[in-house]
Amino acid sequence: MRKVVAFSHMSLDGFAASDTGMGLEWTAHGYSPDLATFHDRHIRTDVGTTVYGRKTFEGMRDHWSTVPNDPEAGAHDLEHAEWVTKIDKLVFSTTLEEPGWNNTRIIGADAAARIAELKAEDGGALVIYGSPTLVHWFADNGLIDEYRLVIHPVTIGAGTPLFPAKFETKLALLETKSFDSGAVYVRYAVA
């Protein structure tokens, strides 16, 4: 049985995305080499499939598919680009017709039934990367088993919150880690 994990960066005031560009520009303040290494060596170790909403998927695809040809790209970015290109990817969209990225499947209709089928399979975790409105849908449908959050030492005042309005759930703390940048990683199981 596979679990569904929501992995997100979050501002201290609860937003997972701003209203600017890709919505993650504010994460630069708390992002650091030790956080990147922790993500690669710890957070993503059980990821079997990455899961995205259309907007986040297009931003990830458009960024990471160019990194291998960027002469300025560092070793970490090159390694991450290789990982994210090779891994199995799902994008939830009713408008995207062709993903244009290696190892990507589109889920449009009957999303809840498809997720139930995928959870019943053997394999690594289905991890929603960013995609806060998709996280809202998964949460509202009781499909999230775990939250992995990097809370950044910044408030952004507006944007898309990580949790949908009036959503209530109980969580059990599994682990925490703080970083020199002031960012804090927390991992919760849905109780």
FIGU-559500 format. One record per residue: residue in one letter; x, y, z of N, C-alpha, C, O in turn. Coordinates in Angstrom, 3 decimals. Layout:
// residues N
[A [X Y Z] [X Y Z] [X Y Z] [X Y Z]],
...
This chain:
// residues 191
[M [0.845 -1.184 0.000] [0.000 0.000 0.000] [0.885 1.240 0.000] [1.763 1.386 0.850]],
[R [0.651 2.118 -0.945] [1.430 3.351 -1.035] [0.738 4.455 -0.244] [-0.487 4.482 -0.126]],
[K [1.545 5.364 0.296] [0.947 6.494 0.996] [1.020 7.737 0.118] [1.854 7.838 -0.782]],
[V [0.121 8.680 0.405] [0.124 9.977 -0.264] [0.701 10.993 0.709] [0.243 11.121 1.845]],
[V [1.716 11.712 0.240] [2.409 12.702 1.049] [2.267 14.064 0.376] [2.448 14.187 -0.836]],
[A [1.944 15.076 1.161] [1.978 16.456 0.665] [3.286 17.065 1.138] [3.499 17.234 2.338]],
[F [4.168 17.398 0.195] [5.421 18.080 0.522] [5.298 19.517 0.056] [4.990 19.784 -1.105]],
[S [5.544 20.440 0.979] [5.380 21.838 0.614] [6.304 22.721 1.417] [6.653 22.419 2.559]],
[H [6.693 23.818 0.794] [7.313 24.919 1.515] [6.153 25.777 2.010] [5.138 25.915 1.327]],
[M [6.311 26.351 3.198] [5.231 27.144 3.763] [5.820 28.361 4.472] [6.823 28.260 5.178]],
[S [5.182 29.504 4.273] [5.586 30.700 5.006] [5.091 30.584 6.439] [4.197 29.788 6.726]],
[L [5.656 31.359 7.323] [5.262 31.303 8.722] [3.792 31.672 8.909] [3.168 31.257 9.886]],
[D [3.232 32.456 7.972] [1.815 32.798 8.067] [0.921 31.839 7.274] [-0.232 32.164 6.992]],
[G [1.441 30.666 6.914] [0.611 29.578 6.411] [0.405 29.483 4.914] [-0.414 28.683 4.462]],
[F [1.127 30.279 4.126] [0.947 30.234 2.677] [1.946 29.290 2.017] [3.118 29.245 2.392]],
[A [1.466 28.539 1.031] [2.318 27.619 0.276] [2.760 28.229 -1.043] [3.694 27.735 -1.674]],
[A [2.098 29.295 -1.462] [2.466 29.987 -2.702] [2.036 31.443 -2.596] [0.999 31.760 -2.012]],
[S [2.843 32.313 -3.166] [2.472 33.726 -3.243] [1.682 33.935 -4.535] [1.398 32.986 -5.266]],
[D [1.345 35.156 -4.791] [0.631 35.485 -6.030] [1.589 35.997 -7.105] [1.152 36.609 -8.079]],
[T [2.891 35.752 -6.937] [3.908 36.254 -7.851] [4.593 35.106 -8.585] [5.046 34.153 -7.950]],
[G [4.675 35.183 -9.901] [5.392 34.185 -10.694] [4.981 32.764 -10.360] [3.792 32.444 -10.331]],
[M [5.973 31.904 -10.106] [5.701 30.518 -9.709] [5.178 30.444 -8.285] [4.688 29.399 -7.857]],
[G [5.277 31.536 -7.554] [4.755 31.583 -6.200] [5.723 31.143 -5.120] [5.347 31.062 -3.951]],
[L [6.961 30.857 -5.488] [7.927 30.348 -4.511] [9.146 31.249 -4.309] [10.118 30.843 -3.672]],
[E [9.099 32.461 -4.843] [10.258 33.352 -4.751] [10.647 33.637 -3.301] [11.821 33.880 -3.019]],
[W [9.708 33.613 -2.400] [9.945 33.893 -0.984] [10.744 32.792 -0.285] [11.258 33.011 0.813]],
[T [10.857 31.615 -0.899] [11.592 30.520 -0.257] [13.104 30.734 -0.279] [13.829 30.068 0.460]],
[A [13.588 31.654 -1.116] [15.035 31.894 -1.228] [15.635 32.317 0.110] [16.789 31.998 0.397]],
[H [14.870 33.027 0.925] [15.381 33.509 2.217] [15.741 32.339 3.146] [16.734 32.413 3.869]],
[G [14.956 31.277 3.133] [15.194 30.155 4.043] [15.841 28.953 3.403] [16.200 27.999 4.094]],
[Y [16.000 28.984 2.069] [16.595 27.834 1.394] [18.108 27.904 1.538] [18.685 28.989 1.472]],
[S [18.750 26.777 1.732] [20.188 26.744 1.969] [20.754 25.430 1.460] [19.997 24.488 1.225]],
[P [22.076 25.345 1.283] [22.674 24.089 0.838] [22.371 22.915 1.768] [22.161 21.798 1.295]],
[D [22.343 23.152 3.099] [22.056 22.030 3.994] [20.602 21.581 3.880] [20.315 20.397 4.057]],
[L [19.687 22.492 3.590] [18.296 22.113 3.352] [18.176 21.320 2.050] [17.453 20.325 1.998]],
[A [18.874 21.750 1.005] [18.856 21.023 -0.273] [19.388 19.606 -0.092] [18.805 18.653 -0.610]],
[T [20.482 19.462 0.636] [21.059 18.143 0.884] [20.107 17.278 1.698] [19.953 16.089 1.418]],
[F [19.460 17.874 2.716] [18.509 17.137 3.538] [17.338 16.653 2.683] [16.880 15.521 2.836]],
[H [16.862 17.499 1.797] [15.772 17.087 0.904] [16.204 15.881 0.074] [15.491 14.880 0.012]],
[D [17.353 15.976 -0.553] [17.809 14.933 -1.464] [18.124 13.615 -0.749] [17.836 12.540 -1.275]],
[R [18.702 13.694 0.428] [19.148 12.485 1.135] [18.142 11.941 2.138] [18.285 10.815 2.615]],
[H [17.118 12.740 2.463] [16.188 12.289 3.496] [14.718 12.397 3.052] [13.999 11.398 3.050]],
[I [14.285 13.579 2.686] [12.866 13.792 2.392] [12.415 12.986 1.182] [11.335 12.396 1.199]],
[R [13.214 12.957 0.152] [12.761 12.306 -1.085] [13.135 10.825 -1.199] [12.910 10.225 -2.250]],
[T [13.691 10.226 -0.161] [14.188 8.852 -0.281] [13.109 7.830 -0.596] [13.398 6.815 -1.229]],
[D [11.869 8.069 -0.170] [10.813 7.085 -0.425] [9.857 7.502 -1.542] [8.814 6.878 -1.733]],
[V [10.210 8.548 -2.274] [9.324 9.026 -3.346] [9.329 8.024 -4.501] [10.378 7.701 -5.059]],
[G [8.141 7.542 -4.846] [7.997 6.653 -6.000] [7.432 7.388 -7.195] [7.776 7.094 -8.340]],
[T [6.552 8.356 -6.921] [5.896 9.137 -7.968] [5.717 10.558 -7.461] [5.241 10.772 -6.346]],
[T [6.100 11.533 -8.286] [5.808 12.920 -7.935] [4.459 13.281 -8.528] [4.087 12.805 -9.601]],
[V [3.727 14.133 -7.810] [2.368 14.489 -8.185] [2.271 16.006 -8.210] [2.736 16.682 -7.293]],
[Y [1.658 16.542 -9.275] [1.554 17.989 -9.442] [0.175 18.392 -9.943] [-0.522 17.613 -10.592]],
[G [-0.199 19.623 -9.629] [-1.272 20.286 -10.336] [-0.688 20.865 -11.617] [0.533 20.930 -11.753]],
[R [-1.509 21.279 -12.539] [-1.025 21.761 -13.838] [-0.057 22.935 -13.724] [1.008 22.913 -14.341]],
[K [-0.404 23.950 -12.953] [0.437 25.149 -12.873] [1.823 24.821 -12.321] [2.833 25.235 -12.891]],
[T [1.873 24.084 -11.223] [3.169 23.711 -10.650] [3.933 22.809 -11.606] [5.141 22.971 -11.781]],
[F [3.241 21.858 -12.227] [3.887 20.961 -13.178] [4.556 21.749 -14.300] [5.719 21.508 -14.621]],
[E [3.828 22.682 -14.892] [4.395 23.445 -16.005] [5.610 24.256 -15.566] [6.586 24.363 -16.309]],
[G [5.556 24.823 -14.373] [6.710 25.566 -13.874] [7.904 24.671 -13.619] [9.035 25.023 -13.954]],
[M [7.653 23.502 -13.021] [8.741 22.551 -12.768] [9.335 22.048 -14.085] [10.552 22.026 -14.265]],
[R [8.462 21.650 -14.990] [8.918 21.154 -16.294] [9.740 22.207 -17.020] [10.834 21.923 -17.509]],
[D [9.215 23.416 -17.087] [9.891 24.469 -17.839] [11.219 24.865 -17.212] [12.135 25.288 -17.917]],
[H [11.334 24.735 -15.898] [12.607 25.053 -15.243] [13.590 23.885 -15.326] [14.691 24.038 -15.854]],
[W [13.192 22.708 -14.802] [14.149 21.616 -14.665] [14.572 21.005 -15.992] [15.660 20.437 -16.078]],
[S [13.754 21.102 -17.017] [14.166 20.554 -18.315] [15.241 21.400 -18.984] [15.896 20.927 -19.914]],
[T [15.442 22.646 -18.535] [16.484 23.498 -19.115] [17.802 23.416 -18.349] [18.847 23.790 -18.881]],
[V [17.766 22.933 -17.115] [18.966 22.932 -16.265] [20.131 22.154 -16.884] [21.257 22.648 -16.832]],
[P [19.926 20.965 -17.466] [21.085 20.232 -18.012] [21.856 20.997 -19.087] [23.038 20.729 -19.302]],
[N [21.213 21.934 -19.757] [21.885 22.709 -20.805] [22.361 24.070 -20.322] [22.845 24.874 -21.119]],
[D [22.230 24.338 -19.034] [22.624 25.625 -18.473] [24.068 25.545 -18.003] [24.357 24.814 -17.055]],
[P [24.991 26.277 -18.639] [26.398 26.205 -18.234] [26.647 26.745 -16.826] [27.696 26.476 -16.240]],
[E [25.709 27.493 -16.285] [25.833 28.053 -14.938] [25.284 27.112 -13.856] [25.444 27.391 -12.667]],
[A [24.645 26.011 -14.246] [24.013 25.110 -13.273] [25.064 24.431 -12.396] [26.094 23.958 -12.877]],
[G [24.774 24.400 -11.104] [25.667 23.749 -10.154] [25.406 22.253 -10.088] [24.451 21.742 -10.673]],
[A [26.270 21.568 -9.366] [26.176 20.109 -9.265] [24.839 19.668 -8.660] [24.240 18.700 -9.129]],
[H [24.370 20.365 -7.628] [23.105 19.984 -7.001] [21.945 20.119 -7.981] [21.111 19.220 -8.081]],
[D [21.888 21.233 -8.702] [20.794 21.439 -9.659] [20.842 20.410 -10.790] [19.800 19.934 -11.241]],
[L [22.026 20.072 -11.241] [22.148 19.065 -12.298] [21.662 17.701 -11.814] [20.967 16.992 -12.542]],
[E [22.030 17.334 -10.581] [21.598 16.058 -10.023] [20.085 16.036 -9.826] [19.426 15.040 -10.123]],
[H [19.539 17.146 -9.321] [18.094 17.198 -9.097] [17.332 17.155 -10.423] [16.292 16.505 -10.524]],
[A [17.846 17.839 -11.424] [17.205 17.816 -12.746] [17.170 16.399 -13.304] [16.175 15.989 -13.902]],
[E [18.248 15.654 -13.110] [18.282 14.264 -13.575] [17.253 13.418 -12.819] [16.533 12.626 -13.425]],
[W [17.187 13.590 -11.491] [16.235 12.832 -10.677] [14.796 13.129 -11.086] [14.013 12.210 -11.322]],
[V [14.449 14.407 -11.170] [13.065 14.775 -11.452] [12.658 14.432 -12.883] [11.473 14.233 -13.150]],
[T [13.599 14.360 -13.790] [13.288 13.966 -15.166] [13.017 12.461 -15.241] [12.131 12.024 -15.976]],
[K [13.778 11.673 -14.482] [13.638 10.214 -14.540] [12.455 9.674 -13.757] [11.893 8.642 -14.123]],
[I [12.064 10.358 -12.677] [11.045 9.798 -11.793] [9.672 9.801 -12.460] [9.385 10.634 -13.319]],
[D [8.828 8.846 -12.046] [7.444 8.774 -12.506] [6.703 10.016 -12.027] [6.811 10.389 -10.859]],
[K [5.948 10.663 -12.920] [5.244 11.896 -12.591] [3.776 11.795 -12.981] [3.429 11.227 -14.017]],
[L [2.910 12.363 -12.120] [1.493 12.501 -12.422] [1.162 13.982 -12.408] [1.620 14.724 -11.538]],
[V [0.365 14.405 -13.374] [-0.135 15.778 -13.359] [-1.649 15.719 -13.439] [-2.219 15.075 -14.320]],
[F [-2.290 16.405 -12.501] [-3.754 16.472 -12.468] [-4.183 17.697 -13.253] [-3.885 18.829 -12.872]],
[S [-4.886 17.460 -14.352] [-5.325 18.574 -15.186] [-6.448 18.128 -16.105] [-6.445 17.006 -16.614]],
[T [-7.397 19.012 -16.310] [-8.453 18.752 -17.289] [-8.201 19.552 -18.565] [-8.975 19.465 -19.519]],
[T [-7.117 20.331 -18.581] [-6.826 21.153 -19.766] [-5.523 20.773 -20.474] [-5.384 21.037 -21.668]],
[L [-4.578 20.167 -19.779] [-3.292 19.800 -20.379] [-3.479 18.577 -21.260] [-4.001 17.556 -20.812]],
[E [-3.054 18.679 -22.509] [-3.232 17.563 -23.439] [-1.962 16.736 -23.605] [-2.030 15.509 -23.681]],
[E [-0.824 17.382 -23.662] [0.467 16.705 -23.799] [1.389 17.210 -22.704] [1.587 18.419 -22.579]],
[P [1.964 16.304 -21.901] [2.800 16.783 -20.791] [4.124 17.406 -21.245] [4.592 18.370 -20.638]],
[G [4.726 16.868 -22.298] [5.983 17.428 -22.762] [7.145 17.224 -21.806] [8.102 17.999 -21.810]],
[W [7.064 16.172 -20.980] [8.154 15.867 -20.041] [8.192 14.364 -19.839] [7.154 13.711 -19.737]],
[N [9.376 13.835 -19.784] [9.631 12.405 -19.654] [8.876 11.794 -18.465] [8.768 12.417 -17.408]],
[N [8.360 10.580 -18.643] [7.736 9.790 -17.573] [6.567 10.485 -16.888] [6.434 10.419 -15.666]],
[T [5.719 11.149 -17.667] [4.591 11.885 -17.107] [3.279 11.346 -17.639] [3.111 11.123 -18.838]],
[R [2.332 11.137 -16.691] [0.972 10.750 -17.054] [0.018 11.840 -16.589] [0.230 12.457 -15.546]],
[I [-1.020 12.071 -17.358] [-2.032 13.070 -17.020] [-3.253 12.359 -16.437] [-3.733 11.372 -16.995]],
[I [-3.743 12.869 -15.315] [-4.988 12.374 -14.740] [-5.996 13.506 -14.832] [-5.798 14.578 -14.258]],
[G [-7.080 13.259 -15.561] [-8.099 14.278 -15.750] [-9.377 13.909 -15.034] [-9.726 14.522 -14.026]],
[A [-10.063 12.934 -15.533] [-11.341 12.516 -14.956] [-11.124 11.389 -13.945] [-10.087 10.724 -13.956]],
[D [-12.104 11.185 -13.080] [-12.087 10.100 -12.097] [-10.815 10.092 -11.250] [-10.236 9.034 -11.004]],
[A [-10.384 11.264 -10.810] [-9.132 11.385 -10.076] [-9.140 10.591 -8.778] [-8.152 9.926 -8.467]],
[A [-10.218 10.641 -8.017] [-10.262 9.933 -6.731] [-10.131 8.425 -6.936] [-9.426 7.757 -6.179]],
[A [-10.799 7.890 -7.947] [-10.711 6.455 -8.227] [-9.299 6.083 -8.660] [-8.788 5.032 -8.272]],
[R [-8.674 6.923 -9.449] [-7.312 6.642 -9.926] [-6.321 6.654 -8.761] [-5.427 5.810 -8.700]],
[I [-6.474 7.600 -7.843] [-5.586 7.654 -6.679] [-5.781 6.417 -5.812] [-4.805 5.859 -5.311]],
[A [-7.010 5.982 -5.627] [-7.268 4.760 -4.850] [-6.557 3.570 -5.478] [-5.990 2.743 -4.763]],
[E [-6.580 3.471 -6.815] [-5.874 2.392 -7.517] [-4.370 2.488 -7.291] [-3.714 1.485 -7.011]],
[L [-3.826 3.700 -7.413] [-2.383 3.888 -7.241] [-1.942 3.600 -5.813] [-0.870 3.033 -5.600]],
[K [-2.761 3.986 -4.825] [-2.415 3.715 -3.430] [-2.397 2.212 -3.152] [-1.638 1.754 -2.298]],
[A [-3.207 1.456 -3.847] [-3.283 0.011 -3.633] [-2.091 -0.729 -4.236] [-1.858 -1.891 -3.902]],
[E [-1.344 -0.086 -5.103] [-0.181 -0.716 -5.734] [1.001 -0.763 -4.767] [1.013 -0.080 -3.743]],
[D [1.986 -1.578 -5.111] [3.260 -1.558 -4.401] [4.091 -0.420 -4.965] [3.924 -0.032 -6.121]],
[G [4.976 0.105 -4.153] [5.875 1.145 -4.641] [6.072 2.248 -3.624] [5.529 2.212 -2.520]],
[G [6.856 3.220 -4.020] [7.162 4.343 -3.156] [5.980 5.287 -3.013] [4.945 5.125 -3.659]],
[A [6.164 6.267 -2.159] [5.109 7.232 -1.857] [4.734 8.058 -3.083] [5.560 8.338 -3.952]],
[L [3.459 8.437 -3.120] [2.940 9.398 -4.095] [3.073 10.759 -3.417] [2.343 11.051 -2.470]],
[V [3.991 11.590 -3.888] [4.302 12.836 -3.189] [3.869 14.037 -4.014] [4.358 14.268 -5.120]],
[I [2.941 14.793 -3.446] [2.484 16.031 -4.081] [3.529 17.095 -3.782] [3.760 17.438 -2.623]],
[Y [4.152 17.608 -4.815] [5.144 18.673 -4.660] [4.456 20.008 -4.895] [3.947 20.283 -5.982]],
[G [4.452 20.844 -3.835] [3.816 22.157 -3.962] [2.330 21.991 -4.270] [1.614 21.300 -3.545]],
[S [1.876 22.621 -5.339] [0.511 22.442 -5.847] [-0.547 22.602 -4.747] [-1.321 21.676 -4.508]],
[P [-0.594 23.766 -4.070] [-1.485 23.894 -2.918] [-2.963 23.685 -3.226] [-3.676 23.149 -2.377]],
[T [-3.454 24.077 -4.384] [-4.877 23.839 -4.651] [-5.144 22.349 -4.861] [-6.235 21.871 -4.547]],
[L [-4.172 21.612 -5.382] [-4.308 20.164 -5.494] [-4.271 19.534 -4.093] [-5.013 18.591 -3.815]],
[V [-3.411 20.055 -3.221] [-3.375 19.581 -1.834] [-4.742 19.790 -1.191] [-5.211 18.927 -0.448]],
[H [-5.389 20.924 -1.464] [-6.725 21.181 -0.920] [-7.690 20.072 -1.352] [-8.442 19.551 -0.529]],
[W [-7.670 19.716 -2.622] [-8.570 18.678 -3.129] [-8.283 17.337 -2.453] [-9.205 16.651 -2.012]],
[F [-7.004 16.965 -2.373] [-6.622 15.709 -1.714] [-7.055 15.724 -0.255] [-7.603 14.736 0.236]],
[A [-6.816 16.840 0.450] [-7.181 16.933 1.866] [-8.696 16.826 2.042] [-9.175 16.085 2.900]],
[D [-9.437 17.560 1.235] [-10.905 17.522 1.325] [-11.463 16.123 1.077] [-12.526 15.777 1.593]],
[N [-10.748 15.318 0.286] [-11.187 13.959 -0.024] [-10.558 12.897 0.885] [-10.715 11.699 0.650]],
[G [-9.849 13.345 1.916] [-9.267 12.417 2.888] [-8.195 11.517 2.315] [-8.051 10.375 2.753]],
[L [-7.435 12.007 1.342] [-6.460 11.167 0.647] [-5.015 11.375 1.088] [-4.125 10.671 0.612]],
[I [-4.762 12.320 1.982] [-3.384 12.589 2.409] [-3.082 11.799 3.680] [-3.829 11.854 4.657]],
[D [-1.977 11.068 3.646] [-1.530 10.274 4.783] [-0.485 10.992 5.626] [-0.345 10.727 6.820]],
[E [0.251 11.912 4.986] [1.380 12.534 5.671] [1.661 13.906 5.068] [1.479 14.124 3.871]],
[Y [2.112 14.831 5.926] [2.558 16.153 5.481] [4.038 16.287 5.808] [4.466 15.993 6.924]],
[R [4.808 16.730 4.834] [6.217 17.061 5.032] [6.357 18.529 4.644] [6.191 18.895 3.481]],
[L [6.663 19.352 5.624] [6.639 20.798 5.411] [7.971 21.424 5.769] [8.594 21.061 6.766]],
[V [8.401 22.364 4.949] [9.532 23.211 5.283] [8.937 24.588 5.557] [8.449 25.261 4.650]],
[I [8.987 24.991 6.821] [8.430 26.275 7.227] [9.554 27.302 7.186] [10.578 27.158 7.855]],
[H [9.340 28.340 6.386] [10.370 29.357 6.171] [10.177 30.542 7.109] [9.044 30.887 7.445]],
[P [11.276 31.168 7.535] [11.206 32.291 8.466] [10.830 33.595 7.752] [11.601 34.554 7.730]],
[V [9.641 33.602 7.178] [9.181 34.769 6.429] [7.654 34.762 6.424] [7.032 33.700 6.426]],
[T [7.063 35.936 6.417] [5.624 36.045 6.203] [5.440 36.731 4.861] [6.217 37.614 4.497]],
[I [4.403 36.324 4.119] [4.197 36.919 2.791] [2.860 37.641 2.677] [2.611 38.317 1.680]],
[G [2.001 37.509 3.678] [0.798 38.318 3.749] [-0.376 37.909 2.887] [-1.521 38.205 3.228]],
[A [-0.119 37.234 1.775] [-1.205 36.829 0.871] [-0.687 35.727 -0.038] [0.520 35.551 -0.202]],
[G [-1.614 34.996 -0.621] [-1.257 33.912 -1.527] [-2.221 32.763 -1.358] [-3.369 32.955 -0.958]],
[T [-1.755 31.567 -1.663] [-2.567 30.364 -1.517] [-2.135 29.646 -0.245] [-0.979 29.238 -0.129]],
[P [-3.047 29.486 0.710] [-2.674 28.795 1.945] [-2.452 27.311 1.696] [-2.993 26.745 0.747]],
[L [-1.655 26.688 2.550] [-1.420 25.261 2.415] [-2.689 24.465 2.676] [-2.984 23.508 1.960]],
[F [-3.440 24.857 3.697] [-4.644 24.118 4.052] [-5.883 24.856 3.561] [-5.944 26.083 3.635]],
[P [-6.869 24.118 3.062] [-8.095 24.766 2.581] [-8.862 25.419 3.730] [-8.728 25.012 4.884]],
[A [-9.655 26.416 3.412] [-10.445 27.122 4.417] [-11.329 26.143 5.187] [-11.931 25.237 4.610]],
[K [-11.391 26.343 6.483] [-12.232 25.568 7.400] [-11.887 24.081 7.447] [-12.683 23.281 7.939]],
[F [-10.710 23.699 6.942] [-10.283 22.309 6.976] [-9.764 21.987 8.374] [-8.961 22.737 8.931]],
[E [-10.215 20.893 8.929] [-9.760 20.464 10.248] [-9.219 19.050 10.155] [-9.813 18.186 9.511]],
[T [-8.082 18.824 10.808] [-7.507 17.484 10.876] [-6.613 17.402 12.099] [-6.170 18.426 12.619]],
[K [-6.352 16.215 12.550] [-5.428 15.995 13.656] [-4.180 15.327 13.086] [-4.262 14.440 12.237]],
[L [-3.032 15.771 13.569] [-1.762 15.286 13.054] [-0.891 14.763 14.185] [-0.971 15.245 15.315]],
[A [-0.062 13.781 13.878] [0.899 13.233 14.838] [2.303 13.559 14.348] [2.669 13.195 13.230]],
[L [3.083 14.233 15.164] [4.438 14.633 14.798] [5.340 13.413 14.676] [5.422 12.595 15.593]],
[L [6.023 13.297 13.525] [6.950 12.193 13.288] [8.403 12.624 13.406] [9.235 11.867 13.905]],
[E [8.721 13.848 12.947] [10.094 14.330 13.063] [10.173 15.823 12.793] [9.276 16.416 12.194]],
[T [11.271 16.416 13.252] [11.565 17.825 13.002] [13.058 17.981 12.760] [13.866 17.158 13.190]],
[K [13.404 19.053 12.065] [14.810 19.412 11.881] [14.863 20.899 11.575] [14.082 21.405 10.769]],
[S [15.783 21.590 12.217] [15.962 23.012 11.914] [17.255 23.197 11.125] [18.166 22.371 11.181]],
[F [17.306 24.303 10.390] [18.453 24.604 9.534] [19.035 25.958 9.919] [18.357 26.786 10.527]],
[D [20.295 26.175 9.558] [20.972 27.424 9.907] [20.253 28.650 9.355] [20.357 29.736 9.926]],
[S [19.531 28.490 8.258] [18.823 29.607 7.629] [17.610 30.050 8.439] [17.044 31.111 8.177]],
[G [17.205 29.239 9.427] [16.006 29.523 10.199] [14.808 28.748 9.726] [13.762 28.784 10.373]],
[A [14.927 28.040 8.607] [13.834 27.175 8.131] [13.745 25.955 9.044] [14.739 25.529 9.632]],
[V [12.537 25.402 9.152] [12.305 24.241 10.002] [11.519 23.220 9.191] [10.522 23.557 8.553]],
[Y [11.976 21.960 9.219] [11.264 20.864 8.581] [10.431 20.148 9.635] [10.920 19.831 10.720]],
[V [9.168 19.898 9.303] [8.299 19.097 10.174] [7.627 18.030 9.336] [7.261 18.254 8.182]],
[R [7.474 16.874 9.938] [6.800 15.756 9.259] [5.701 15.249 10.172] [5.943 14.897 11.326]],
[Y [4.487 15.219 9.636] [3.312 14.792 10.395] [2.584 13.674 9.671] [2.472 13.683 8.446]],
[A [2.090 12.709 10.438] [1.153 11.717 9.910] [-0.248 12.208 10.228] [-0.486 12.812 11.274]],
[V [-1.164 11.944 9.320] [-2.553 12.272 9.604] [-3.059 11.251 10.610] [-3.012 10.045 10.365]],
[A [-3.543 11.747 11.747] [-3.964 10.866 12.839] [-5.328 10.272 12.584] [-5.831 9.507 13.406]],
